């Protein structure tokens, strides 16, 4: 059974940093591209960052580029999101997800971790 478990969220002041972690159970982690998404209160879920299974390629939303870094450790079945220079608009629930290698859609999702950036 595949599960994604996020952790690392919390309350931080503007300009602060947080490291989000997503651990995946199951044997498919190393074959899957992984992504981070977020959903702000009253808004739709949006893409934040992604990383290919080999970590060769990463992609970022324009709003976080240069501030956030996605990485992964296939030996630990874990993907990370280092968030620096946080802004109030980064507040939301952050989800990690695994992308199907053929369908190219995210078919496994975690429950999310809350991030609140106070000004």
C-alpha positions as YAML, in Angstrom:
chain: A
units: angstrom
residues:
- id: 1
  name: UNK
  ca: [0.00, 0.00, 0.00]
- id: 2
  name: UNK
  ca: [1.35, 3.39, -1.00]
- id: 3
  name: UNK
  ca: [1.13, 6.26, 1.46]
- id: 4
  name: UNK
  ca: [2.61, 9.74, 1.43]
- id: 5
  name: UNK
  ca: [3.17, 11.41, 4.77]
- id: 6
  name: UNK
  ca: [4.14, 15.08, 4.93]
- id: 7
  name: UNK
  ca: [5.73, 16.80, 7.90]
- id: 8
  name: UNK
  ca: [7.58, 19.96, 8.78]
- id: 9
  name: UNK
  ca: [4.84, 22.54, 8.52]
- id: 10
  name: UNK
  ca: [4.27, 25.18, 11.15]
- id: 11
  name: UNK
  ca: [4.13, 28.85, 11.96]
- id: 12
  name: UNK
  ca: [7.00, 31.05, 10.80]
- id: 13
  name: UNK
  ca: [7.58, 34.77, 10.46]
- id: 14
  name: UNK
  ca: [8.09, 36.56, 7.17]
- id: 15
  name: UNK
  ca: [11.58, 35.91, 5.87]
- id: 16
  name: UNK
  ca: [11.90, 32.68, 7.77]
- id: 17
  name: UNK
  ca: [12.51, 29.15, 6.54]
- id: 18
  name: UNK
  ca: [10.89, 25.75, 6.77]
- id: 19
  name: UNK
  ca: [11.87, 22.31, 5.53]
- id: 20
  name: UNK
  ca: [8.99, 20.12, 4.46]
- id: 21
  name: UNK
  ca: [9.47, 16.37, 4.26]
- id: 22
  name: UNK
  ca: [7.38, 13.78, 2.48]
- id: 23
  name: UNK
  ca: [7.98, 10.11, 3.15]
- id: 24
  name: UNK
  ca: [6.50, 7.48, 0.87]
- id: 25
  name: UNK
  ca: [5.76, 3.89, 1.83]
- id: 26
  name: UNK
  ca: [5.83, 1.23, -0.84]
- id: 27
  name: UNK
  ca: [8.38, 0.29, -3.47]
- id: 28
  name: UNK
  ca: [7.57, 2.70, -6.25]
- id: 29
  name: UNK
  ca: [9.23, 5.87, -4.96]
- id: 30
  name: UNK
  ca: [12.41, 5.65, -7.02]
- id: 31
  name: UNK
  ca: [10.41, 5.26, -10.24]
- id: 32
  name: UNK
  ca: [8.17, 8.25, -9.68]
- id: 33
  name: UNK
  ca: [8.56, 11.94, -10.30]
- id: 34
  name: UNK
  ca: [7.39, 13.79, -7.21]
- id: 35
  name: UNK
  ca: [5.68, 17.11, -6.77]
- id: 36
  name: UNK
  ca: [4.71, 19.61, -4.13]
- id: 37
  name: UNK
  ca: [1.45, 21.51, -4.32]
- id: 38
  name: UNK
  ca: [-0.25, 23.98, -2.02]
- id: 39
  name: UNK
  ca: [-3.70, 25.29, -1.33]
- id: 40
  name: UNK
  ca: [-4.28, 28.65, 0.27]
- id: 41
  name: UNK
  ca: [-7.52, 29.36, 2.15]
- id: 42
  name: UNK
  ca: [-10.32, 29.95, -0.31]
- id: 43
  name: UNK
  ca: [-8.16, 29.16, -3.33]
- id: 44
  name: UNK
  ca: [-7.59, 26.21, -5.60]
- id: 45
  name: UNK
  ca: [-4.64, 23.91, -5.19]
- id: 46
  name: UNK
  ca: [-1.62, 25.05, -7.18]
- id: 47
  name: UNK
  ca: [1.66, 23.56, -8.35]
- id: 48
  name: UNK
  ca: [4.76, 24.50, -6.38]
- id: 49
  name: UNK
  ca: [7.63, 22.28, -7.52]
- id: 50
  name: UNK
  ca: [8.48, 18.93, -9.05]
- id: 51
  name: UNK
  ca: [11.47, 16.65, -9.42]
- id: 52
  name: UNK
  ca: [12.08, 13.71, -11.73]
- id: 53
  name: UNK
  ca: [12.81, 10.24, -10.39]
- id: 54
  name: UNK
  ca: [16.54, 10.69, -10.98]
- id: 55
  name: UNK
  ca: [16.53, 14.25, -9.62]
- id: 56
  name: UNK
  ca: [18.03, 15.34, -12.93]
- id: 57
  name: UNK
  ca: [15.25, 17.82, -13.63]
- id: 58
  name: UNK
  ca: [13.35, 20.15, -11.34]
- id: 59
  name: UNK
  ca: [10.60, 22.63, -12.03]
- id: 60
  name: UNK
  ca: [9.18, 25.48, -9.98]
- id: 61
  name: UNK
  ca: [6.25, 27.81, -9.99]
- id: 62
  name: UNK
  ca: [7.34, 31.33, -10.84]
- id: 63
  name: UNK
  ca: [6.18, 32.55, -7.44]
- id: 64
  name: UNK
  ca: [8.65, 30.33, -5.56]
- id: 65
  name: UNK
  ca: [11.59, 30.13, -7.95]
- id: 66
  name: UNK
  ca: [14.78, 31.21, -6.25]
- id: 67
  name: UNK
  ca: [13.28, 30.77, -2.77]
- id: 68
  name: UNK
  ca: [12.24, 27.11, -2.67]
- id: 69
  name: UNK
  ca: [14.32, 24.03, -3.46]
- id: 70
  name: UNK
  ca: [12.97, 20.55, -4.08]
- id: 71
  name: UNK
  ca: [15.18, 17.53, -3.56]
- id: 72
  name: UNK
  ca: [14.87, 13.82, -2.95]
- id: 73
  name: UNK
  ca: [16.62, 10.87, -1.36]
- id: 74
  name: UNK
  ca: [15.62, 7.66, -3.12]
- id: 75
  name: UNK
  ca: [17.37, 5.54, -0.50]
- id: 76
  name: UNK
  ca: [15.05, 7.02, 2.12]
- id: 77
  name: UNK
  ca: [11.92, 7.22, -0.09]
- id: 78
  name: UNK
  ca: [11.73, 10.88, 0.83]
- id: 79
  name: UNK
  ca: [11.25, 14.15, -0.99]
- id: 80
  name: UNK
  ca: [11.98, 17.53, 0.54]
- id: 81
  name: UNK
  ca: [10.95, 21.11, 0.00]
- id: 82
  name: UNK
  ca: [13.28, 23.69, 1.48]
- id: 83
  name: UNK
  ca: [11.43, 26.99, 1.74]
- id: 84
  name: UNK
  ca: [13.39, 30.18, 2.36]
- id: 85
  name: UNK
  ca: [12.46, 33.86, 2.44]
- id: 86
  name: UNK
  ca: [8.88, 32.95, 3.21]
- id: 87
  name: UNK
  ca: [6.10, 35.42, 2.46]
- id: 88
  name: UNK
  ca: [2.54, 35.67, 3.79]
- id: 89
  name: UNK
  ca: [1.27, 34.48, 0.42]
- id: 90
  name: UNK
  ca: [3.11, 31.18, 0.97]
- id: 91
  name: UNK
  ca: [0.58, 30.34, 3.66]
- id: 92
  name: UNK
  ca: [-1.47, 27.24, 2.95]
- id: 93
  name: UNK
  ca: [-1.65, 23.49, 3.13]
- id: 94
  name: UNK
  ca: [1.24, 21.82, 1.33]
- id: 95
  name: UNK
  ca: [0.75, 18.44, -0.31]
- id: 96
  name: UNK
  ca: [3.23, 16.07, -1.85]
- id: 97
  name: UNK
  ca: [2.23, 13.81, -4.70]
- id: 98
  name: UNK
  ca: [3.66, 11.05, -6.89]
- id: 99
  name: UNK
  ca: [3.28, 11.17, -10.65]
- id: 100
  name: UNK
  ca: [2.38, 8.13, -12.70]
- id: 101
  name: UNK
  ca: [5.27, 7.43, -15.11]
- id: 102
  name: UNK
  ca: [3.00, 6.73, -18.09]
- id: 103
  name: UNK
  ca: [-0.17, 8.72, -17.47]
- id: 104
  name: UNK
  ca: [1.92, 11.68, -16.22]
- id: 105
  name: UNK
  ca: [-0.76, 12.55, -13.72]
- id: 106
  name: UNK
  ca: [-0.34, 12.69, -9.97]
- id: 107
  name: UNK
  ca: [-2.15, 9.65, -8.64]
- id: 108
  name: UNK
  ca: [-0.93, 9.42, -5.03]
- id: 109
  name: UNK
  ca: [-1.36, 12.31, -2.60]
- id: 110
  name: UNK
  ca: [-0.51, 12.98, 0.99]
- id: 111
  name: UNK
  ca: [-2.84, 14.51, 3.56]
- id: 112
  name: UNK
  ca: [-0.98, 17.80, 3.67]
- id: 113
  name: UNK
  ca: [0.92, 19.86, 6.19]
- id: 114
  name: UNK
  ca: [-0.03, 23.39, 7.23]
- id: 115
  name: UNK
  ca: [2.29, 26.32, 6.71]
- id: 116
  name: UNK
  ca: [1.47, 29.72, 8.15]
- id: 117
  name: UNK
  ca: [3.66, 32.74, 7.48]
- id: 118
  name: UNK
  ca: [2.93, 35.66, 9.78]
- id: 119
  name: UNK
  ca: [3.77, 39.25, 8.96]
...
